Amino acid sequence: MKARRLLIGGTAAGLTATALFFGGALRGSPTASSAPVANPAPAADDTATQISKLQGELRASRDDVYALDALGLAYQQRARETGDPTYYTKSDEVLRRALRLAPRDLLATSGLGSLALSRHRFREALTLGRRARAISPTTARNYGVIGDALVELGRYRQGFQAFDTMAGLRPDVSSYSRIGHARLLLGDVAGARSALRLALDASLGQGETEAWTRVQLSKAAFSVGSIAPALAQARAALRAFPGYAPAYDALAWAEYGRGHVPAAITAEQEAVNRIPLPQYVATLGDLQEATGRNAQARRQYALIDVIQRLLVANGVETDLETALFDVDHGIRLPASLALARRAQRERPSIDGDDVLAWALEQTGHCGEAQGYSKRALRLGTLDALKFFHRGMIEQCLGDRAAAASWFRRSLALSPRFSVLWAPVARRALR
């Protein structure tokens, strides 16, 4: 991509904003990030109380658009807190009800856009984001929805331009975090960490928002093998918001990164106990299998199938994540390849390209895999897992020197980038 620099617009604390948000759910390492928090989130008990209060208000006045909007957004927050996708369905119902009552309701329109992002329905999110922008061109979060969707659809230049506009309208935690993730995409790790530190400064004392930002800093550090900072930020996230599941996941990766596998298992189990997201369950299963706890690992893998079916039943598109998990674990490989092809068509991002490349390699289509791997690396992203996949593709094609070069690059960047695949890269080099 020619436009490797981010467009800048507006200033705050000496830096302006632009960038990204979303990542796959079942990646083999913690480099993918979750959607940033725009505002301080209430504690879980507060959200449940808020939902109960709003439900009471709506029983008294069924056509209260403001209460419908607030309830729809509260349901999304509750889904975030619990990992229960049935709250997505509830949010969808009440926000669409609000739109029937007030077709140009900004909160309902942008809220449905955010919901579509959470469900990985990126084309729908783009349509809703643009509709919200038409209602209110000066509302920053509309550009966040638009940009997030564009990036997941592989339209990076346009996505970054949307984030520039967002930043000019409202530089804040969300804007700074988008800068950080975009710079990670472009391989500018130092710039990414600088932007995330600005996001941290803007989030201090805000509970979950501060913890979320520290988790992003932890993941960014881990992605380039900086284990001590990754560990420090994960622990600080737990101090900022005790019991925070993403922080336990980040802590598990940091512990694994320094070779403390039992501590990593303990931390990942804490994440799963709080919110059984597929990526947490998969990581726990991989850690258990790596330490010979095969029966426990099989239980985790079986749980993933249950969770994925629940996600699909509540409108979440999981093709890309399911394909990656199945290919990683040798499950129904021909069907997984077909699923990866479909997922890449719907989500032609560098992650979609990478998962398809990996599925092609694992099913022996190595020449085609090489083309998609090149696309997956087109932004200059420093991603050890993508480097490893490329090494396996070159090995499949018979170019042992190129394969060794990619394996060395993956391990030099992050020596323990994946529970499953870092040991394979080390064995290949030996």
N, C-alpha and C positions, 0 to 999 in steps of 0.2 A: 504494500500500500504506500503510495507516494506521500500522503499527508501523515507523516509520522509525528509531527509536532501537534500538540493540542492547541486549538484556538482559545484565546484568552479574552474574557470580557468581564469587567467589574473588578473591584478589589475589596479585600478584607484581610486584616492582619498581615498585610504584605504579600498575599497570594490570592489568586482568583481560581475559579473552579471549572471543572469539566470532568467527565469520565463514565463510570459504569457501576453495575450492581450485582449481577446475578451469576450463579454458577450451577453446575450439575450437582445432583444430590448424591450420587454414588461414586464419586471420584476415589481413586486409590490413594490420594493424599489430600491434605487439607488446603490446597491452594485455591479452590473455588470459594467464593464468598457469598454470603446471604445478602438479601436486600438491606440496605442501610436504614437506620431508624431516623426519621426526619425530626421527631419530637420526643421528649422524654415519655416513656411508656409507664402506665400505672403498674403497681404490683399486681400479681395474679388475683389475689383476693379482691383488690379494688375493681378489677375488670369484671369479675363475677358479680360483685355488688352493683356495679354500673349497669350490667346487662339486666339484672333483676329489676332495677329501678325503671329502666327504659321500657321493659316489657309491661310493667304496671302502668306507665304513662300511656302506652299504646292501647291497653285495654280500655282506658278511660276515653281516649281520643284516637281512633284508628287511623285517621287521616292527617296526623301530625307529621309533616314531612321532615322537620328538623329531628324529631325523635327517631324516625325511620333511618335517617342518615347516620345519626349517632349510634344506633343499634347495629347497623350494618358494619360500621367501622369497628365497633367493639367486638363483634363476632370475629372479625379478621384478627384483631389483637389476641383474642382468646385462642384462636387456632394456632397462632404463633407461640403462645405460652404453653399449650398442652400438646401440640402435634396432632390434634384431632381434626381431620379434614371435614367432618360433618359440619363444622362451623363455617366452612366455605359455602356450603349449600345454603345454610341459614342466611349468611350475608348476602348471597346472590338474590335470594327471595325478597328480603326486605328492601334492598337497594333498587331492585327493579319495580317494586311496589311504589317506592318514592318517585321513580321516574314516570310511572303511569299517572301519578298525581301532579307532577311538575316536570314536564319533559325537558326543560332546560336547567334542571337542578345540577349545579356544579359539583357538589359534594358526592351525590349519587353517581354521577358520570365518572369522575376521577376515581371514586372508590371502586367502581366496577373495573376500571382500568388496572388499579393495583391488584384487585382480586384475580384478574386474568393473568397478570404476571406471576402471582403465587401459584396459579394452576398451570403455568408453562404454556399458556395460550397466547403466544406473542403477537400473532397477527391480529387477534381480537383486541389485545391490549393496545396495539398501535392505533387501531380505529378509534377506540374509546379515548385514548390520550389526545388524539387530534380533535375529537369532538369536544372534549373538555377545553382544549386550547381555543377552539372557536367561541366557546361560551365566555372564557376569560383569558385573553392573551397575556395578561400580566401575572397570572398565578404560576409560581415557580414549579410546583409539584407536577403540573401538567407536562412540562418539558422533561421531568424525570421519568415519567411513565413512557413518554414517546422515545426518549433516548434509550432507556432500558430495553424496550421492545426492539428498537432498531439494532442494537448491539447483538442481541440474541438471534436476530435474523441475519447477522453477518454484514450489516450495513454500517460499518464502523465510522466512516467519515461523517455521515448524516447523524449518527448517534452522538458523536462527540460535539457536533455543532449544536445539537439540542441541549447538551449539558452546558455548553458555553452560555447559551441564552438563560438557562436555569440559574447559573452562577451569577450572571449579571443582575438577575432579579432578586436573588436571595442567597448570598454566600452563607453557608451554615454547615452543620455536621454532615448532612446529606451531601452537600456539594463537595466538601473536602474529601469525603470518603469516595465519591465518584472520581475525583482527580486521582486518588491513590490507586484505585483499581484500574483505571485506564492506563496509568503509567506502568503498572505491572503488565498489562497486556502488551505494551510497547517495549517491554524489556528494561524499563527505567526503574530499577528497584530502589535506588537511593531517592529519586524523586517521589516515588510512591510512598516511601516511609516518611518523608518530609511532610507530604500532604496529610497522611494519616495522623501525624503528630499534631498538625493544626486541628484536625477533627477532634483529636483527644482533648486539646486545650479548650475547644468549644463545648465539650461534653462533660467536663469534670464535675462531679457532684450530682450527676443526673441518673444515677442508678443503672438501669438496664442500658441506656444509651452509652454511658461511659464504658460499661462492660462490653457491649457489642464492638465499640471502637477498639478497645484493647485486644479483643479476639482477632480483629482484622490485622492489627499490628503483629500479633503473635504468628498468624498464618503467613504474613509477608516475610517475617524473619525466618520461619521454618523453611519456606520455599527456596531460600538460598543457603540453607545449612547453618544459619545463625541460631544455634540452639539455646544459648543462655538468654538472649533477649526474648526468644519465643516463650521460654519457661517463665521468665519474669512477668511478661505481659499477661499470660494465662492466669498466673497466681493473682496478679493485681486485679484482673477482671472478676475473679471470685470474691475478692475483698470488696470491690465496688458493688457487686450484686450477688450475694451469697446464694449458692445453689443453682447458678446459671448454667444450663445444660451446654450451650456452645462453648463456654469457658472450660468445662470439664473435657469436652472433645479436644479443644486446643491443648489443654494440659496433657491429655493422653498422647497426642502427637509429639509434644515436646519431650515427654518422658521416653517415648520410643526413640526419638532422635538421639538421645544421649545413652541409649542402650539399656534403659531401665524398663524392661518389658513387663514384669509384674506390676509395677506402678502404673504403666500405661493401661493395662487391663483394668486395674481398679478404677482409674479415672474414667475410662470409656464406659464401664459398667454404671458409674454414677450418671453419666450423660444419658444412657439408655433408660435408667430407672426414672429419670425426670421427664424426658421426652423421647419416646422410641422412634426417632426418625430413621429412615432406611440407611442413611450414610453412617449413623452412629452404630446401628446394629451390624452393618456389614464390617465396619472396622473392628468391632468387638469380636465378631466371628473369625476374622482373619488373624487377629492377635491370638485367639484361643487355639486356632489350628496350628499356628506357627510354634506354639509351645506344647503341642501334642494333646491338647484337650479337644479331641476330634468330636466327641459326642456333644459337648457344649457348643462347638462351632456349628454343627449340623442343626442344632435347635435355633441358633441365631439365623442361619440361612433360611430355615423354614418360616421363621417369623417375618422375614423380609417379604416373602411371597404374600403373606396375609396382609401386611401393611400396604403393599402395592395395589392389591385388589381393592382395599378400602379407599385408597387415593383415587383410583380410576372411577370407582362408584360415585365419588364426590367431585368429579369433573377435572381431576388433575391429569395432565398428559405426562406419562412416565416412560415413553418409548425409549428415549435416549439413555436414561438412567438404567432401565431394565436391560437394554441391550448391553451396556457396559458391564453390569454385574454378571450377566449370563456368560458373556465372552470371557471375562476374567476367571470365571469358575468352571468353564468348559461345559456349560449347560445348553443343550439343544442348539448347537452352533449354526447349522443351516438356517433355522428359524431366527436365531439371534442376528445373523447377517441381514436377513430380510427386514427385521425390525430396525436395525441400524440404518439401512438404506432409507426406510420411510422416515425415521427420525431426522436424518440429515436433510432430507428434502424440506421438512417442516421447520428445521432449526439449523440453517446453513452457516453456523458460526464456526469458529476454530475448534470448539469442543465437538460440534456435530461432525466436522471433518475428521477429527482425531479418532472419535469412537468408530466411525465407519472404516477408517484406515486400519484400526486394530482388529475389527471384525473380519475385514478382508484378509489380513495377514494370518489370522488364526484359522481361516478356512482355505488357505493356500492360494489366494488371489493376490499375489505379492506385487506384481507389476502395477495393478490398479491401486493397490494400497499405497504405493510410493507416491502416486499423484495426490492422493488425499492427505497424506502426511505432509507433503510440501505445502499444501494449502493451510494445514493446521498450524504451521510454523511461519506463516507469511507476515505476521505482524512483528516478528522478532521476540515473541514471548519467551521468557526464560522459565520453562516448565520441564522439570526432570522427567515426569511421566511421559510427556510427548517425545522427549529425546529418546527415552527407552523404547517406546513404540517404534520410532524410526530405526533404531538399531536392530530391532527384531525383524523389521521389514528388509533392511539391507542384508541381514544374515540369511533370510529366506531367499533373497535374490542371488546369494552366493558371493556377495562382496564382503569378505571377512574383515578387511581393513576398515571399510566404511562403518561396518557394524561396531567394531571395537572403538572407533572414534566417537560414535554416538553414545555407547555405553559409558565411556570415560567422561563424556560431557555430563551425562545424567548424574553420575556419582560425584563428580567434582562440584556440581551445583548443589546437590543435597544428598549426602551419602546414604541416608535412610529414607528416601523419598516415598517408598511404598513398602508395606508389610509383605505383599506378595512378590513384587518384582525387583526391588533393590537386591535381594539375594541372588536372583537370576542373573542380573547384570554383573555382579561380582564374580559369579561362577564362570560366566562367559569369558571374562577377561583373564581368569586363571587358566 
